[in-house]
Amino acid sequence: MSDVMQTIKEQIEGNAIILYMKGNPNQPQCGFSARTVQAVMACGKRFAYVDVLSNPEIRANLPLYGNWPTFPQLWVKGELIGGCDIVTEMYESGELQKVIDGAASE
């Protein structure tokens, strides 16, 4: 496993909730990241994030790691939840809150 794949693995395993996004939660650099981070923040739990724009190696390799081609990517308890559309739909249905609460309580 390459160093960058190992780093990604450690980030995902070391954080119950981690969002790979363009920019940061206070200054998202694309609309999809902005919508996703709003949904995650609305759940009211702390989460880690990685700005893929300032980490080009992670940006290049994460799609291979999770077999998901686009950003943002929300991972909860080591599992890829999905990107903007999935996270937004889950937030609107109340499902995201349950997933986030479950991860944050462990």
C-alpha positions as CSV (number, residue, x, y, z in Angstrom):
1,M,0.0,0.0,0.0
2,S,1.4,3.4,-1.0
3,D,2.1,6.1,1.7
4,V,-0.9,8.2,0.5
5,M,-3.2,5.2,0.6
6,Q,-2.0,4.4,4.1
7,T,-2.6,8.0,5.1
8,I,-6.2,7.9,3.8
9,K,-6.8,4.6,5.6
10,E,-5.5,6.1,8.9
11,Q,-7.6,9.2,8.4
12,I,-10.8,7.2,7.8
13,E,-10.1,4.7,10.6
14,G,-9.0,7.4,13.1
15,N,-12.0,9.7,12.7
16,A,-15.6,8.6,13.3
17,I,-16.8,11.3,11.0
18,I,-14.6,12.7,8.2
19,L,-15.5,14.8,5.2
20,Y,-13.2,15.0,2.2
21,M,-14.1,18.3,0.5
22,K,-12.9,21.1,-1.6
23,G,-12.0,23.9,0.8
24,N,-12.8,23.9,4.4
25,P,-16.1,24.1,6.4
26,N,-15.9,27.9,6.7
27,Q,-14.9,28.4,3.1
28,P,-16.0,25.6,0.8
29,Q,-14.6,25.9,-2.6
30,C,-17.4,24.4,-4.6
31,G,-21.2,24.3,-4.3
32,F,-21.3,20.5,-3.7
33,S,-18.9,20.8,-0.8
34,A,-20.8,23.8,0.6
35,R,-24.1,21.9,0.6
36,T,-22.6,18.8,2.1
37,V,-20.8,20.6,4.8
38,Q,-24.0,22.5,5.7
39,A,-25.9,19.2,6.1
40,V,-23.1,17.7,8.3
41,M,-22.7,20.8,10.4
42,A,-26.5,21.0,10.9
43,C,-26.3,17.6,12.7
44,G,-24.3,19.4,15.4
45,K,-21.5,17.0,16.0
46,R,-17.7,17.5,15.6
47,F,-16.2,16.0,12.5
48,A,-12.8,16.0,10.8
49,Y,-12.3,17.2,7.3
50,V,-9.6,17.2,4.6
51,D,-9.3,19.8,2.0
52,V,-8.5,17.9,-1.2
53,L,-7.5,21.0,-3.0
54,S,-4.5,21.5,-0.7
55,N,-3.8,17.7,-0.6
56,P,-3.4,16.8,-4.3
57,E,-2.2,13.3,-3.5
58,I,-5.2,12.5,-1.5
59,R,-7.4,14.1,-4.1
60,A,-5.9,11.8,-6.7
61,N,-6.0,8.6,-4.7
62,L,-9.2,8.8,-2.6
63,P,-11.4,8.0,-5.5
64,L,-9.5,4.7,-5.9
65,Y,-9.6,4.0,-2.2
66,G,-13.4,4.4,-1.9
67,N,-14.3,3.5,-5.5
68,W,-16.1,6.8,-5.6
69,P,-15.0,9.3,-8.4
70,T,-16.2,12.6,-7.0
71,F,-15.9,15.0,-4.1
72,P,-17.1,15.7,-1.5
73,Q,-17.0,12.3,0.2
74,L,-18.5,11.7,3.7
75,W,-17.1,8.8,5.6
76,V,-18.7,7.6,8.9
77,K,-17.2,4.9,11.0
78,G,-15.0,3.7,8.2
79,E,-17.8,3.5,5.7
80,L,-18.3,5.7,2.7
81,I,-21.7,7.4,3.0
82,G,-21.6,9.2,-0.3
83,G,-21.4,12.6,-1.9
84,C,-23.5,15.7,-2.0
85,D,-26.7,14.3,-3.4
86,I,-26.8,11.3,-1.0
87,V,-25.8,13.3,2.0
88,T,-28.4,16.0,1.2
89,E,-31.1,13.4,0.8
90,M,-30.2,11.7,4.0
91,Y,-30.2,15.0,5.8
92,E,-33.6,15.9,4.5
93,S,-35.0,12.5,5.5
94,G,-33.5,12.7,9.0
95,E,-31.3,9.6,8.3
96,L,-28.0,11.6,8.3
97,Q,-28.7,12.8,11.9
98,K,-29.1,9.2,13.1
99,V,-25.9,8.1,11.4
100,I,-23.9,11.1,12.7
101,D,-25.4,10.7,16.2
102,G,-24.6,7.0,16.2
103,A,-21.0,7.6,15.2
104,A,-20.5,10.5,17.6
105,S,-21.8,8.6,20.6
106,E,-19.2,5.8,20.3
